[in-house]
Amino acid sequence: MNKPKYFSITYDMSKLSDDEQKAVIAEASSLFRSQKAVCAGWENDGVTNNGWISVDDRLPPLETVVLVYQRPLRYVLTAEYLGDRYEFSELMPHDTRVTHWQPLPKPPKE
């Protein structure tokens, strides 16, 4: 089975002003830093896998939105697996790759 190792998202900022481009980059950088800090504690929490499934063991069902974990950023977000790539809910840099995934939890009962 062909397993995706890299992904790419392109955002056309050509119509944005310099200030708008700087704001987009600053916001993305801030999100990456905060998520990396949150996930850093997961490395040695004493719990094995925590429900995460390695992409080396099994890939998500096609066209299903799942939680994904990426390296080297240690970033968690939702993405839809499309067979040859992941479609992410947020802008991600080119040098990260999905290493683990898990199904979304059930929504809360109202």
GIBEL-V343216 format. One record per residue. N is the residue number from 1. RES is the residue in one letter. PHI is phi in whole degrees, -180 to 180 (none if undefined). D_CENTER is the distance of its C-alpha to the mean C-alpha in Angstrom with 2 decimals. Layout:
n=N res=RES phi=PHI d_center=D_CENTER
n=N res=RES phi=PHI d_center=D_CENTER
//
This chain:
n=1 res=M phi=none d_center=21.25
n=2 res=N phi=-81 d_center=19.20
n=3 res=K phi=-105 d_center=15.73
n=4 res=P phi=-68 d_center=13.17
n=5 res=K phi=-115 d_center=12.38
n=6 res=Y phi=-135 d_center=11.24
n=7 res=F phi=-145 d_center=9.97
n=8 res=S phi=-149 d_center=11.31
n=9 res=I phi=-127 d_center=11.47
n=10 res=T phi=-110 d_center=14.91
n=11 res=Y phi=-120 d_center=16.15
n=12 res=D phi=-79 d_center=19.95
n=13 res=M phi=-104 d_center=21.25
n=14 res=S phi=-62 d_center=24.75
n=15 res=K phi=-93 d_center=26.25
n=16 res=L phi=-90 d_center=25.10
n=17 res=S phi=-70 d_center=27.52
n=18 res=D phi=-58 d_center=26.98
n=19 res=D phi=-65 d_center=26.53
n=20 res=E phi=-65 d_center=23.94
n=21 res=Q phi=-63 d_center=21.96
n=22 res=K phi=-62 d_center=22.25
n=23 res=A phi=-66 d_center=21.11
n=24 res=V phi=-62 d_center=17.89
n=25 res=I phi=-65 d_center=17.16
n=26 res=A phi=-64 d_center=18.23
n=27 res=E phi=-65 d_center=16.06
n=28 res=A phi=-63 d_center=12.83
n=29 res=S phi=-63 d_center=14.16
n=30 res=S phi=-63 d_center=15.06
n=31 res=L phi=-63 d_center=11.71
n=32 res=F phi=-62 d_center=10.24
n=33 res=R phi=-63 d_center=13.46
n=34 res=S phi=-67 d_center=13.59
n=35 res=Q phi=-68 d_center=10.26
n=36 res=K phi=-62 d_center=11.29
n=37 res=A phi=-65 d_center=14.65
n=38 res=V phi=-63 d_center=13.71
n=39 res=C phi=-77 d_center=11.88
n=40 res=A phi=-59 d_center=14.74
n=41 res=G phi=-71 d_center=17.08
n=42 res=W phi=-75 d_center=15.29
n=43 res=E phi=-60 d_center=16.44
n=44 res=N phi=-129 d_center=20.03
n=45 res=D phi=-88 d_center=20.34
n=46 res=G phi=81 d_center=22.75
n=47 res=V phi=-105 d_center=20.98
n=48 res=T phi=-80 d_center=20.29
n=49 res=N phi=67 d_center=16.94
n=50 res=N phi=54 d_center=16.76
n=51 res=G phi=90 d_center=16.11
n=52 res=W phi=-78 d_center=13.22
n=53 res=I phi=-113 d_center=14.09
n=54 res=S phi=-68 d_center=13.86
n=55 res=V phi=-68 d_center=13.17
n=56 res=D phi=-74 d_center=16.55
n=57 res=D phi=-89 d_center=18.20
n=58 res=R phi=-164 d_center=16.95
n=59 res=L phi=-98 d_center=14.55
n=60 res=P phi=-65 d_center=13.68
n=61 res=P phi=-61 d_center=16.42
n=62 res=L phi=-59 d_center=16.42
n=63 res=E phi=55 d_center=15.46
n=64 res=T phi=-119 d_center=14.09
n=65 res=V phi=-81 d_center=11.26
n=66 res=V phi=-137 d_center=9.61
n=67 res=L phi=-81 d_center=7.38
n=68 res=V phi=-126 d_center=5.01
n=69 res=Y phi=-117 d_center=5.56
n=70 res=Q phi=-123 d_center=5.57
n=71 res=R phi=-120 d_center=8.98
n=72 res=P phi=-86 d_center=10.93
n=73 res=L phi=-74 d_center=9.09
n=74 res=R phi=56 d_center=8.60
n=75 res=Y phi=-115 d_center=5.73
n=76 res=V phi=-116 d_center=4.94
n=77 res=L phi=-160 d_center=4.35
n=78 res=T phi=-90 d_center=6.12
n=79 res=A phi=-153 d_center=6.47
n=80 res=E phi=-103 d_center=9.95
n=81 res=Y phi=-83 d_center=11.14
n=82 res=L phi=-112 d_center=14.01
n=83 res=G phi=96 d_center=15.69
n=84 res=D phi=-110 d_center=15.31
n=85 res=R phi=-164 d_center=11.81
n=86 res=Y phi=-110 d_center=8.69
n=87 res=E phi=-103 d_center=9.12
n=88 res=F phi=-91 d_center=6.34
n=89 res=S phi=-81 d_center=7.77
n=90 res=E phi=-140 d_center=7.65
n=91 res=L phi=-67 d_center=8.90
n=92 res=M phi=-128 d_center=7.25
n=93 res=P phi=-71 d_center=10.01
n=94 res=H phi=-71 d_center=11.56
n=95 res=D phi=-94 d_center=11.91
n=96 res=T phi=-110 d_center=8.61
n=97 res=R phi=-143 d_center=8.22
n=98 res=V phi=-75 d_center=6.82
n=99 res=T phi=-112 d_center=9.63
n=100 res=H phi=-144 d_center=9.66
n=101 res=W phi=-150 d_center=9.24
n=102 res=Q phi=-156 d_center=11.64
n=103 res=P phi=-62 d_center=13.37
n=104 res=L phi=-68 d_center=13.19
n=105 res=P phi=-69 d_center=16.21
n=106 res=K phi=-68 d_center=19.32
n=107 res=P phi=-66 d_center=19.98
n=108 res=P phi=-67 d_center=22.67
n=109 res=K phi=-84 d_center=26.27
n=110 res=E phi=-92 d_center=28.17
//
